[in-house]
């Protein structure tokens, strides 16, 4: 099983826009086209609730609250249990899935996402769960850097944030060099 791929489905869900069924359908890659075809309004409601709870996991991990991240993941594991099964069409492509094929779209997708994030936490720790440092973004990511130093979800956000900080420093330096206006001295008037 590719646990990293399952963990990334959790990231994709947290970062997804879920205003309507079309938004939810856009979440599924081509290899899961059957999910796009079978997803329902009931699944949309379940995905929205799970999305909020998974965001909490990333918030907990980013702020060093490992215990709370674990409690939340354990709760989600109970709600979306893993029921492994072998799948494939012939002996050359056997592979593992995390739920039975009869499961709803939300049950199958979320079991994999929660399982993947849980394995990720056990393998790398919750410090590897990140929330983008660009305040205009808020997307989550899995930190795969060699020294756990990633701060942004993408190069785009990192560049945008660094450019904004550079411009702010330049503005501050220019304003520090401008002469400070002085108040003209009041004329001396004779005291009578």
Secondary structure as the mmCIF struct_conf table of DSSP 4:
data_model
#
loop_
_struct_conf.conf_type_id
_struct_conf.id
_struct_conf.beg_label_comp_id
_struct_conf.beg_label_asym_id
_struct_conf.beg_label_seq_id
_struct_conf.end_label_comp_id
_struct_conf.end_label_asym_id
_struct_conf.end_label_seq_id
HELX_RH_AL_P HELX_RH_AL_P1 UNK A 3 UNK A 15
BEND BEND1 UNK A 16 UNK A 16
BEND BEND2 UNK A 19 UNK A 20
HELX_RH_AL_P HELX_RH_AL_P2 UNK A 21 UNK A 26
TURN_TY1_P TURN_TY1_P1 UNK A 27 UNK A 27
BEND BEND3 UNK A 28 UNK A 28
HELX_RH_3T_P HELX_RH_3T_P1 UNK A 30 UNK A 32
HELX_RH_AL_P HELX_RH_AL_P3 UNK A 33 UNK A 38
HELX_RH_AL_P HELX_RH_AL_P4 UNK A 41 UNK A 62
TURN_TY1_P TURN_TY1_P2 UNK A 63 UNK A 64
HELX_RH_AL_P HELX_RH_AL_P5 UNK A 66 UNK A 79
TURN_TY1_P TURN_TY1_P3 UNK A 80 UNK A 80
STRN STRN1 UNK A 85 UNK A 87
BEND BEND4 UNK A 89 UNK A 90
TURN_TY1_P TURN_TY1_P4 UNK A 91 UNK A 92
BEND BEND5 UNK A 93 UNK A 93
STRN STRN2 UNK A 95 UNK A 97
BEND BEND6 UNK A 98 UNK A 99
TURN_TY1_P TURN_TY1_P5 UNK A 101 UNK A 102
BEND BEND7 UNK A 103 UNK A 103
HELX_RH_AL_P HELX_RH_AL_P6 UNK A 105 UNK A 124
HELX_RH_3T_P HELX_RH_3T_P2 UNK A 126 UNK A 128
STRN STRN3 UNK A 129 UNK A 131
BEND BEND8 UNK A 133 UNK A 133
TURN_TY1_P TURN_TY1_P6 UNK A 135 UNK A 137
STRN STRN4 UNK A 140 UNK A 142
TURN_TY1_P TURN_TY1_P7 UNK A 146 UNK A 147
BEND BEND9 UNK A 148 UNK A 148
BEND BEND10 UNK A 153 UNK A 154
HELX_RH_AL_P HELX_RH_AL_P7 UNK A 155 UNK A 177
BEND BEND11 UNK A 178 UNK A 178
HELX_LH_PP_P HELX_LH_PP_P1 UNK A 179 UNK A 181
HELX_LH_PP_P HELX_LH_PP_P2 UNK A 183 UNK A 188
#
